[in-house]
Amino acid sequence: MSEISRIEILLFFLLIFIGGFFSSFETAILSLDKLSFKKILKRGGTRSKLLELWTSNQNDFLTGIYVGNNAFNVGAAVLAASVSVDIARLYGYREAYALAVATFLITLFLLLFSEVLPKSIARHNPEKTVMLLATPLHIALLILKPFSGFFSWVSRVVVTATGGETHRRSLNVTEDEIREIINAGEVAGAIEHNEREMIHSIIEFGDTLVKEVMVPRVDMVCVEVQTPMEEILQIMADEKLSRIPVYEENMDTVIGVLHIKNVMNFWRKNIQDMTAIEFITMPYFVPETKKISELLREFQSQRIQMAIVVDEYGGTAGLVTIEDLIEEIVGEIKDEYDDNISLIKKQEDGSYLADAKIEIYLINEQLHLHLPSEEYSTLSGLILWLFKRMPKKGDTITYEDVRFTIIESDRKRIHKVLIQLLPSS
């Protein structure tokens, strides 16, 4: 083999290597997640400036990589074909056979060393690849600028003519991406299941409305302003309350909140002759459409722990406490006064007796069901949605493979529901 052929063969592998260089950087930059991208930018230095430059001119940047990759791959293919012809002539082989063999070998080498291996390495080590190759790539792109600039212009013209838009890569991490990272962390064992649940709750916290977590009007314990103090204290003791809303005439006219602490300041006096109006503090009203993240900040800044929720007509829709908000993050908080009774109990026959106030998501978690909860949050809401009326005791309805039987109810509310899991049809 002549010296020229040896040099051409070495040049062939060099061209393949350079083509793989472009290919690996393309894969690395596209595989780099946004958190790692921001991490490199925060480091500062030449590489971070180059990334910022490429991000702001993404179309030109990617076009330069494609031009470089294809140019060197084509160059390697042409050179290999030329070498194969020279070798065929040197040894007396038919050129057609030599080209056929060369085509097979060129394809194999290009796929393996210019595409598959570089991309595989870059995909598994995107951050290291970007940091290692950023500077030499910048030099290569500067050399190719006259060619890549022309192709970038052509691509912009075509994209614009077809009604498309060129987009800059967004560095903002989306909510779905955070969820995927957290879920992957749980699978990898980096975080526990309860930690994942808490993080998901924090993410959802900002989108949750007050009406989704409030104590509804029908469950509120309130007193009329003229109610004797002795009776009010008895109600608070029976219900284990430290605060109670006080209304005038009807519940749509809440005029204050009575705190047991204010009453205790007068424990030496004869409070039987006093009325609630002497102890109440001004109520804090919030619309039911307010986000609970905003309400929590208001609770913190104004040092209050209870708010009266009003609907669009100004009527009382419910009440919400700081405990309700915190429970949205950490889950149910039991204090010394909470009944240690489960809202759902398994019966001997395999059915489940549930309090109608239980949240749908709790039923889904405990019974591994997929009951819908788009328009309501409690079992009572689901039952009303299914019946389209107020059901009576003994009424039964089936949703998919779940049968609901009303065990206890009155004219206004559902109290107890029996849940039976039917065999899948």
C-alpha positions as CSV (number, residue, x, y, z in Angstrom):
1,M,0.0,0.0,0.0
2,S,1.4,3.4,-1.0
3,E,2.2,6.2,1.5
4,I,-0.7,8.3,0.1
5,S,-3.2,5.5,0.8
6,R,-2.0,5.2,4.4
7,I,-2.4,9.0,4.9
8,E,-5.9,8.9,3.3
9,I,-6.9,6.0,5.6
10,L,-5.7,8.0,8.7
11,L,-7.5,11.1,7.4
12,F,-10.7,8.9,6.9
13,F,-10.7,8.0,10.6
14,L,-9.9,11.6,11.6
15,L,-12.9,12.8,9.6
16,I,-15.1,10.1,11.3
17,F,-13.8,11.2,14.7
18,I,-14.6,14.9,14.0
19,G,-18.1,13.9,12.8
20,G,-18.6,12.0,16.0
21,F,-17.5,15.0,17.9
22,F,-20.3,17.1,16.5
23,S,-22.8,14.2,16.9
24,S,-21.9,13.7,20.6
25,F,-22.2,17.4,21.4
26,E,-25.6,17.6,19.7
27,T,-26.9,14.6,21.8
28,A,-25.4,16.0,25.0
29,I,-26.9,19.5,24.6
30,L,-30.3,18.0,23.8
31,S,-30.1,15.5,26.7
32,L,-29.1,18.1,29.2
33,D,-32.0,18.7,31.6
34,K,-32.9,22.2,32.5
35,L,-31.6,21.9,36.1
36,S,-28.1,20.8,34.8
37,F,-28.3,23.5,32.2
38,K,-28.8,26.2,34.9
39,K,-26.1,24.6,37.0
40,I,-23.6,25.1,34.2
41,L,-24.7,28.7,33.7
42,K,-24.3,29.5,37.4
43,R,-20.7,28.3,37.3
44,G,-19.7,31.3,35.1
45,G,-16.6,31.3,32.9
46,T,-16.2,30.8,29.2
47,R,-18.4,27.7,28.9
48,S,-21.4,29.3,30.6
49,K,-21.1,32.3,28.3
50,L,-21.0,30.0,25.3
51,L,-24.1,28.1,26.4
52,E,-25.9,31.5,26.9
53,L,-24.8,32.5,23.4
54,W,-26.0,29.2,21.8
55,T,-29.3,29.3,23.7
56,S,-30.1,32.8,22.4
57,N,-29.2,31.7,18.8
58,Q,-30.4,28.1,19.0
59,N,-31.3,27.8,15.3
60,D,-27.8,28.9,14.2
61,F,-26.1,26.8,16.8
62,L,-27.9,23.5,15.8
63,T,-27.5,24.3,12.1
64,G,-23.8,24.6,12.6
65,I,-23.6,21.2,14.4
66,Y,-25.6,19.6,11.6
67,V,-23.4,21.2,8.9
68,G,-20.3,20.1,10.7
69,N,-21.5,16.5,11.3
70,N,-22.7,16.0,7.8
71,A,-19.8,17.7,6.1
72,F,-17.2,15.5,7.8
73,N,-19.3,12.3,7.4
74,V,-19.6,13.0,3.7
75,G,-16.0,13.9,3.4
76,A,-15.1,10.6,5.1
77,A,-17.3,8.7,2.7
78,V,-15.9,10.3,-0.4
79,L,-12.3,9.8,0.8
80,A,-13.0,6.1,1.6
81,A,-14.5,5.6,-1.9
82,S,-11.4,7.2,-3.4
83,V,-9.1,5.0,-1.3
84,S,-11.0,1.8,-2.2
85,V,-10.6,2.6,-5.9
86,D,-6.9,3.2,-5.5
87,I,-6.5,-0.1,-3.6
88,A,-8.5,-1.9,-6.3
89,R,-6.3,-0.6,-9.0
90,L,-3.1,-1.3,-7.1
91,Y,-4.0,-5.0,-6.5
92,G,-6.0,-5.6,-9.7
93,Y,-9.5,-5.9,-8.2
94,R,-12.6,-4.9,-10.0
95,E,-13.6,-1.4,-8.9
96,A,-17.2,-2.3,-8.6
97,Y,-16.5,-5.0,-6.0
98,A,-14.1,-2.6,-4.2
99,L,-16.8,0.1,-4.0
100,A,-19.4,-2.4,-2.8
101,V,-17.2,-3.6,0.0
102,A,-16.2,0.0,0.7
103,T,-19.8,1.1,0.9
104,F,-20.6,-1.6,3.5
105,L,-17.5,-0.8,5.6
106,I,-18.0,3.0,5.3
107,T,-21.6,2.7,6.5
108,L,-20.6,0.4,9.4
109,F,-17.8,2.8,10.5
110,L,-19.9,5.9,10.2
111,L,-22.8,4.4,12.1
112,L,-20.6,3.0,14.8
113,F,-17.9,5.6,15.4
114,S,-19.7,8.8,14.2
115,E,-23.2,8.2,15.4
116,V,-24.0,5.3,17.8
117,L,-20.9,5.3,20.1
118,P,-20.6,9.1,20.4
119,K,-24.3,9.6,21.0
120,S,-24.5,6.8,23.5
121,I,-21.5,8.2,25.6
122,A,-23.0,11.7,25.4
123,R,-26.5,10.6,26.4
124,H,-25.1,9.0,29.6
125,N,-22.8,11.8,30.4
126,P,-24.4,15.0,29.0
127,E,-23.0,17.5,31.5
128,K,-19.4,16.2,31.3
129,T,-19.6,16.1,27.5
130,V,-20.8,19.7,27.3
131,M,-18.1,20.9,29.6
132,L,-15.4,19.0,27.8
133,L,-16.3,19.9,24.2
134,A,-17.8,23.4,24.5
135,T,-14.6,25.3,23.7
136,P,-13.4,23.2,20.7
137,L,-16.9,23.2,19.4
138,H,-17.0,27.0,19.5
139,I,-13.8,27.1,17.4
140,A,-15.3,24.7,14.9
141,L,-18.5,26.6,14.6
142,L,-16.6,29.8,14.0
143,I,-14.8,28.1,11.1
144,L,-18.1,26.8,9.7
145,K,-19.9,30.1,10.2
146,P,-20.0,31.1,6.5
147,F,-21.7,27.8,5.6
148,S,-23.9,27.3,8.6
149,G,-25.1,31.0,8.3
150,F,-26.3,30.3,4.8
151,F,-28.2,27.2,5.8
152,S,-29.7,29.0,8.9
153,W,-31.0,31.7,6.6
154,V,-32.5,29.1,4.3
155,S,-34.2,27.3,7.2
156,R,-35.6,30.5,8.6
157,V,-37.1,31.4,5.2
158,V,-38.6,28.0,4.8
159,V,-40.0,27.9,8.4
160,T,-41.5,31.4,8.1
161,A,-43.0,30.6,4.7
162,T,-44.7,27.6,6.1
163,G,-46.2,29.5,9.0
164,G,-43.9,28.0,11.7
165,E,-41.9,29.7,14.4
166,T,-38.4,29.3,15.7
167,H,-38.4,28.9,19.5
168,R,-35.6,29.6,22.0
169,R,-35.1,26.8,24.5
170,S,-36.9,27.7,27.7
171,L,-34.8,27.3,30.9
172,N,-37.8,27.4,33.2
173,V,-38.4,24.1,34.9
174,T,-42.0,23.1,34.5
175,E,-44.2,21.6,37.2
176,D,-44.4,18.3,35.3
177,E,-40.6,18.1,35.1
178,I,-40.4,18.6,38.8
179,R,-42.9,15.8,39.4
180,E,-40.9,13.5,37.1
181,I,-37.7,14.2,39.0
182,I,-39.4,13.5,42.3
183,N,-41.0,10.3,41.1
184,A,-37.7,9.1,39.7
185,G,-36.1,9.9,43.1
186,E,-38.6,7.7,44.8
187,V,-38.0,4.8,42.4
188,A,-34.2,5.2,42.9
189,G,-34.7,5.2,46.7
190,A,-33.4,8.7,47.1
191,I,-36.6,9.9,48.8
192,E,-39.3,8.1,50.8
193,H,-42.9,7.7,49.7
194,N,-44.2,10.1,52.3
195,E,-41.6,12.7,51.3
196,R,-42.7,12.4,47.7
197,E,-46.3,12.9,48.7
198,M,-45.4,16.0,50.7
199,I,-43.5,17.5,47.8
200,H,-46.4,16.8,45.5
201,S,-48.7,18.5,48.0
202,I,-46.5,21.5,48.1
203,I,-46.6,21.7,44.3
204,E,-50.4,21.5,44.3
205,F,-50.6,23.9,47.2
206,G,-50.3,27.0,45.0
207,D,-53.2,25.9,42.8
208,T,-55.6,24.9,45.5
209,L,-58.6,27.2,46.3
210,V,-60.0,27.9,49.7
211,K,-63.4,26.3,48.8
212,E,-61.5,23.0,48.3
213,V,-60.2,22.8,51.9
214,M,-62.8,24.8,53.9
215,V,-65.2,23.4,56.5
216,P,-68.5,23.8,54.5
217,R,-71.3,25.9,56.0
218,V,-73.4,22.8,56.9
219,D,-70.6,21.5,59.1
220,M,-69.8,24.9,60.8
221,V,-70.5,25.2,64.5
222,C,-71.6,28.8,65.2
223,V,-73.6,30.6,67.8
224,E,-76.1,33.5,67.7
225,V,-74.8,36.7,69.4
226,Q,-77.6,36.7,72.0
227,T,-76.8,33.1,73.1
228,P,-76.0,33.0,76.9
229,M,-72.3,32.7,77.6
230,E,-72.8,29.6,79.7
231,E,-74.4,27.9,76.8
232,I,-71.7,29.0,74.4
233,L,-69.0,27.6,76.7
234,Q,-70.8,24.3,76.9
235,I,-71.0,24.1,73.1
236,M,-67.3,24.9,72.8
237,A,-66.5,22.2,75.4
238,D,-68.7,19.6,73.7
239,E,-67.3,20.4,70.3
240,K,-63.8,20.8,71.7
241,L,-63.3,24.2,70.0
242,S,-61.0,27.1,71.0
243,R,-62.7,29.5,68.6
244,I,-66.3,29.8,67.4
245,P,-67.9,32.2,64.9
246,V,-70.7,34.4,66.2
247,Y,-73.5,35.6,63.9
248,E,-76.5,37.9,64.1
249,E,-79.9,36.8,62.9
250,N,-78.5,34.1,60.5
251,M,-75.2,32.5,59.5
252,D,-74.8,34.9,56.5
253,T,-74.2,37.7,59.0
254,V,-71.1,36.6,60.9
255,I,-70.1,39.5,63.1
256,G,-67.1,38.1,65.0
257,V,-65.1,35.2,66.3
258,L,-65.1,34.3,70.0
259,H,-61.8,32.9,71.3
260,I,-61.8,30.9,74.5
261,K,-58.7,32.9,75.6
262,N,-60.7,36.1,75.7
263,V,-63.3,34.5,77.9
264,M,-60.7,33.1,80.3
265,N,-59.5,36.7,80.9
266,F,-62.8,37.3,82.7
267,W,-62.9,34.0,84.6
268,R,-63.0,35.8,88.0
269,K,-66.1,37.7,86.9
270,N,-69.7,36.4,86.6
271,I,-69.7,35.8,82.9
272,Q,-73.3,34.4,83.0
273,D,-74.5,38.0,82.8
274,M,-72.3,38.7,79.8
275,T,-73.0,38.1,76.1
276,A,-70.8,37.0,73.2
277,I,-70.6,40.6,71.8
278,E,-68.3,41.5,74.7
279,F,-65.7,38.9,73.8
280,I,-65.6,38.7,70.0
281,T,-62.9,39.9,67.7
282,M,-63.5,41.1,64.1
283,P,-63.8,38.2,61.7
284,Y,-61.5,37.9,58.7
285,F,-63.4,37.3,55.5
286,V,-62.0,35.7,52.3
287,P,-63.6,34.7,49.0
288,E,-63.9,31.0,48.3
289,T,-61.9,31.5,45.1
290,K,-58.8,32.7,46.9
291,K,-55.7,30.5,46.6
292,I,-54.7,28.9,49.9
293,S,-51.0,29.9,49.3
294,E,-52.1,33.5,49.4
295,L,-54.3,33.0,52.4
296,L,-51.5,31.3,54.3
297,R,-49.3,34.4,53.8
298,E,-52.2,36.6,55.0
299,F,-52.6,34.4,58.1
300,Q,-48.9,34.8,58.8
301,S,-48.7,38.5,58.2
302,Q,-51.9,39.4,60.2
303,R,-51.4,36.7,62.9
304,I,-54.8,35.2,62.5
305,Q,-55.8,31.5,62.5
306,M,-59.4,31.5,61.2
307,A,-61.2,33.1,58.3
308,I,-64.9,33.1,57.3
309,V,-65.3,32.1,53.7
310,V,-67.9,34.0,51.6
311,D,-69.4,33.1,48.3
312,E,-69.9,35.4,45.3
313,Y,-73.2,36.7,46.8
314,G,-71.5,37.6,50.1
315,G,-73.2,34.7,52.0
316,T,-71.3,32.5,54.4
317,A,-69.9,29.5,52.5
318,G,-67.7,28.0,55.3
319,L,-64.7,28.6,57.4
320,V,-61.0,27.8,57.1
321,T,-58.3,27.6,59.7
322,I,-54.5,27.6,59.5
323,E,-54.6,24.0,60.4
324,D,-56.7,23.2,57.3
325,L,-54.0,24.9,55.2
326,I,-51.1,23.1,56.8
327,E,-52.9,19.7,56.5
328,E,-52.8,20.2,52.7
329,I,-49.1,19.8,52.9
330,V,-48.4,17.4,55.7
331,G,-51.7,15.5,55.8
332,E,-54.2,15.0,58.6
333,I,-53.1,16.5,61.9
334,K,-54.6,14.9,65.0
335,D,-54.6,16.9,68.2
336,E,-55.6,15.7,71.7
337,Y,-59.2,16.5,71.0
338,D,-59.6,14.7,67.7
339,D,-61.5,11.4,67.8
340,N,-59.2,8.6,67.0
341,I,-61.8,7.0,64.7
342,S,-61.2,6.1,61.1
343,L,-63.5,7.7,58.6
344,I,-63.7,4.3,56.8
345,K,-63.9,0.9,58.5
346,K,-63.8,-2.6,57.0
347,Q,-66.8,-4.8,57.9
348,E,-66.7,-8.5,58.5
349,D,-68.3,-9.2,55.1
350,G,-65.6,-7.3,53.3
351,S,-67.6,-4.1,52.7
352,Y,-66.5,-0.7,54.0
353,L,-68.6,1.6,56.2
354,A,-67.5,5.2,55.4
355,D,-68.3,8.6,56.8
356,A,-69.8,10.7,54.0
357,K,-67.3,13.5,54.8
358,I,-64.3,11.4,53.8
359,E,-62.2,12.7,51.0
360,I,-62.4,10.8,47.7
361,Y,-58.6,10.6,47.4
362,L,-58.5,8.8,50.8
363,I,-61.0,6.2,49.5
364,N,-59.0,5.8,46.3
365,E,-55.7,5.3,48.3
366,Q,-57.1,2.9,50.9
367,L,-59.3,0.8,48.6
368,H,-57.1,1.1,45.4
369,L,-60.0,2.7,43.4
370,H,-60.2,5.3,40.8
371,L,-63.3,7.2,41.8
372,P,-63.6,10.6,40.0
373,S,-63.1,13.8,42.0
374,E,-63.1,16.6,39.4
375,E,-66.4,18.3,40.6
376,Y,-66.3,17.3,44.3
377,S,-63.9,16.3,47.0
378,T,-65.9,14.1,49.4
379,L,-67.8,10.9,49.2
380,S,-71.0,12.9,49.9
381,G,-70.4,15.0,46.8
382,L,-69.8,11.9,44.7
383,I,-73.1,10.3,46.0
384,L,-75.1,13.4,45.2
385,W,-73.6,13.6,41.8
386,L,-74.5,10.0,41.1
387,F,-78.1,10.2,42.4
388,K,-78.8,13.7,41.1
389,R,-80.9,14.1,44.2
390,M,-80.8,13.8,48.0
391,P,-80.8,10.0,48.6
392,K,-82.7,8.3,51.4
393,K,-81.6,5.7,53.8
394,G,-81.4,2.3,52.0
395,D,-81.0,3.8,48.5
396,T,-78.3,2.0,46.4
397,I,-76.4,3.0,43.4
398,T,-73.5,1.4,41.5
399,Y,-70.6,3.2,39.8
400,E,-68.4,0.9,37.7
401,D,-67.5,-2.0,40.1
402,V,-68.4,-0.2,43.3
403,R,-71.9,-0.2,45.0
404,F,-72.9,2.6,47.4
405,T,-75.7,2.1,49.9
406,I,-77.0,4.9,52.1
407,I,-76.9,3.8,55.7
408,E,-77.7,7.0,57.5
409,S,-79.0,10.4,56.1
410,D,-81.5,13.1,56.8
411,R,-83.2,15.7,54.6
412,K,-80.1,17.8,54.2
413,R,-77.1,15.6,54.6
414,I,-75.7,12.1,54.0
415,H,-73.9,10.7,57.0
416,K,-72.9,7.1,56.5
417,V,-72.4,5.1,53.3
418,L,-71.7,1.4,52.8
419,I,-69.1,0.7,50.1
420,Q,-69.1,-2.7,48.4
421,L,-66.5,-3.8,45.9
422,L,-68.1,-5.9,43.2
423,P,-66.3,-8.5,41.1
424,S,-65.0,-7.0,37.9
425,S,-67.3,-7.7,35.0
